Amino acid sequence: MKNFDLIVVGSGIMGAFHAYHAAKKGKKVLIIEKDNFPVSATVRNFGQAVPSGSAGKWFDYGRRSLEIYKDIQQQFDISVRKNGTIYIASDDTEWQLANELFDIHQRQGYECSLLSKRQCLDLYPELKQDYVRGAIYYPNEVSVEPNLLIYRIIQYLQEQLGVTYLNNTSVINCTDISGKVVVTTAGSQLYSADKAIICSGYVFNLLFPEIYAQSGMVVSKLQMLQTVPLANVSIKGNILTGLSIRRYESFEQCPSFKNITTPEHYSELKKWGIHILFKQAIDGSVIIGDSHEYAPVGRTDELGFDTQNHINELMLKEAERIMSFPVRKIARAWAGFYAQHPNDIFEFDISPNIHIRTGIGGKGMTTSAGYAENMIASLL
């Protein structure tokens, strides 16, 4: 039986960064992944690392994550691009929130600037004039390619930090025996470690299903679309819009947030948890989305794996209201899924040496690197 200092179950962004920080401390680390590579939330998202959308400790984790992303990128190309983030306000209410968040982030020493309507249109000529009221801009935030990032991080972990990566292997049991963790795979292989961290996303039926059933977690289903490569379109960075301002945690701390009302033209969009984001990939295509539907643990199959045309049409109509480029030249559409918890993350210790860390919600790409650093410091 091979022995390690740490076994991480799951190689998505959460698992990968727990392995990263442990390996940086000189620990012998094994990652066990049920698929060849991650196939869920880590690869089915926009690829936006936007601390500006979070508040409290998650804002701090996000800021630290940016530093970690940039540090790795200097050593090994993981697809990180510092193109910034912009939140475009479409009315006076959203513009007021942008101004208030600007004041908050100025006090916190987080670089940002307010842009006038004219500045927005100069920066992004594809924006429709009638939509734009103003914007708040964060120059230091980054974009990544979700179809590349995790594969390159795993490669980096193996080649540069000596992490062992065992894929196409399901863990079916994890026990703490006299202070030593023993992991059993579906192929009856045994591995031991001083500690195990379970970062298995929304896979609830392989390990500790009884714990997850009582966890209070829900699974969110998101619909996203991607255009064909658009040769004459250049929209760098993470582009978020008025609906994002009305939804994101960071804006909830603004004094006027508690008084905002939902305009009639947003009511159907709000029903489906839609807020419109744009992120141009390196091939020139543009990812557009997204929506949010929810189901509790044990009933996630009710969400289905298909996409609803009605929801896609709502997103495309709103995207057309914002941008002038041909948003309907769609190459593909898909659904992504992630687990989330009312307390922002699900942390449960099976024993002093077996730790579940999942349910980070939609902020995994932004905050996992910083969160995992803090967690490894406390556990190892």
ABEGO torsion letter per residue (X at the ends): XBBBABBBBEABAAAAAAAAAAAAAGBBBBBBBABABBABAAABBAGBBBAAABBEAAAAAAAAAAAAAAAAAAABBAGBBBAEBBBBBABAAAAAAAAAAAAAAAAAGBBBBBBBAAAAAAABAABBAAABAEBBBBAABBBBBAAAAAAAAAAAAAAAAGBBBBBGBBBABBBBBGGBBBBBBAAGBBBBBABBBBBAEABAAABGAAAAAAAGBBBBBBBBBBBBBBAABBBBEBBBBAAAAAABAAAAABAAAAABBBBAAAAAAAAAGBBBBBBBBAAGBBBBOBBBBBBBBGAAAAAEABBBAAAAAAAAAAAAAABABBAABBABBBBBBBBBBAAGBBBBBABAABBBBBGAEAAAAAAAAAAAAAAAAAAX
